[in-house]
Amino acid sequence: MSEGFATQLPSPKGNGQIRLWLKSAEYAKRLLLGDAGDPWVSAAHYLAYFSQAHALVKPDVAVLQVGDLYDSWAAAHAEWSEAVNKRRRPATALRKLIEPEAPRQVLAEVVEAVLSHLRGQAPLVLALPSPSRWIRHANQLTASDEMELTGDDVEDGAMYIADLLRSVSTYAISGVLLEEPAAAADFNAEDLSHYQSIVNVVHHYRWGLALRLPDSTAVAPAALTSFDAVITNSTALTGSDSGASTAVGCDVSAAFAAGETCPALAPGQFYFAEVPAGLRPESVLERLSALRGK
């Protein structure tokens, strides 16, 4: 049984080892492989990329962007979308995308290789699009028209994602990050109540569970009780009087990209920053050093 990352979050959740959580896949890919590079060709190819990418920024959390794996697989296997019936439930496209055994095998091999490389020096987290976000994306890949999602659709998507997570449950993963759409207009806070299938799986394996909210989006603390951490730039949640019982990742991505000074952390908080793909390595190192020195 693996140890969830909650034990490494800021107090009172954990020991505070997690201070800086980064999303740097696009930055590392451009720097190491070029704009058209694909690290997901094979597990060996990914590990060669990951070992360099992790050394570039030395984050407190090692993150695998699982959605990128499936985008890579879908681009190389166009036939999957042709098998999706156009008259179907919206979540069917997501099921067809993530149920094939081949990409699951790649994911399992990558997880095993990365864990061996990390040797317990950093928690390994799987980052996935939230159910509604991934459903919409899967339908876009099939060139389907935009569609309204119901709570049942979101629940179906959560069930399919939970099944994917079970496929790597034998590995010492530390947790899962669900990423909501960047735009608040594409987010519905009521969807959170339909993620129970994912919550159940994560809690069963004693992993940690984090949620990244859209820009400037506040959610009532009562809706976040299933999560160990919430990543946000909403002052309603990053303020010291937010009332949140979860650890808060202060999303300073905009300030990081602009080279601006980031606010100091309050108790129970850590920094989260998305590293822009086009930022110069010297600037990235300077800004990371500034964050670590706070």
Helices and strands as residue ranges (DSSP letters): G 5-8, E 20-23, H 25-33, G 39-41, H 43-57, E 62-65, H 66-76, H 79-82, H 91-98, H 101-118, E 124-129, H 131-141, H 151-166, E 175-179, G 184-186, G 189-194, H 196-204, E 208-212, G 221-224, E 229-232, H 235-238, E 247-251, H 253-258, E 269-274, H 281-292
